Amino acid sequence: MSIVRITTITLISQEVADAAALSYAANAVKDFPSAEQLIGIRSEGSKLIAVSIYESQAAMDKADAERDKRMANSDIVSMESVIGEVTLNHIN
């Protein structure tokens, strides 16, 4: 069963969030090769949401070092993550 991590990040400004969203879109696929699926969401204001689906906990663990680098950004005001089991992943 696949594992999902949903992370919501609030940055110091909308401009910083715009730059972070562009960076994630440009680099996430190469930075997180163990992910089965990556979704970046530009939410309101300075908030970003990332959804990462992995085949297993071990695959998610492989991504932690790169994730830790991204989360060390001093422009992050707050960050919250939830991890759970994927029960539906439908794509048309």
N, C-alpha and C positions, 0 to 999 in steps of 0.2 A: 504494500500500500504506500502511495506517495505521501510525502510530508510537505507542508506549506509553511512559509514564514511570511507574515504580513507585517511590514514595518511602516510606521507613520513618523515622519520627521518634520519638525517645524524649524525653519531657518530664520536668521536675523532680519531678512527683508525679502520682498518679492523678487528683486533683482538677483539676489544670491540664490534663491530657489530656482529661478529661470536658468541660471548658469549650471546649477547642480543637476537639473533635469536634463539639460543638453549633454552634460558630461556622462550621466548614467546611460542615456540613450546611445551615445557613441561608444562607450567602453564596457558596458555590462556583459555583453555576450562573451568577450574575451576574458574579462575579469572573473566571471563565474561559470567556467566551462562544465562544472558538474551539475548545473541546473538543467532541468528538463524544460522549464518554461519560465520566462521573466516578463513581468508586466510593470511598467512605470506609469504612474498616474500623477498628473499635475493637478492638484486640488486648489482650493481657494487660497488667496493670499500667499503666504510663504510656506505652505504645507505641501509635502510630497508623500506619496504612498508607493511602496514597492511590494510586489507580490512575487515570491520566488517559490517554485515547486521543484522538489527533488525526489529522486527515486527512493531514497532511504535516508535515515538519520546519518549514516556514514557519509553519504554524498553531501548532505547539508554541512556536516562538520568540515569537509574539505574546503568549503567556501568561507569559513569563519575568519581566516587570517586576512583575506582581502576585505571582508565586511568590516572587520575591526579597523582597518586602515581608513575606510570611508567614514566610519562613525567617529573617528578621532578629529574630525573637522571642527575647528573652533567656532565656525559659523552656525553650528547646530544649537538651537535653544532647548529643544526637547526631542526625545525619541522614545517610541513605544513599539514593542514587537509582540506578536502573538504567534505561537507555533501550534499546528494541529495536523490532524490526519485529513487528507483530501477524500471527501466522500462523493464528489461529483466534479468532473472536469470535462464538460461538453464543449466541443468546438464544431460549428457547422462547416 
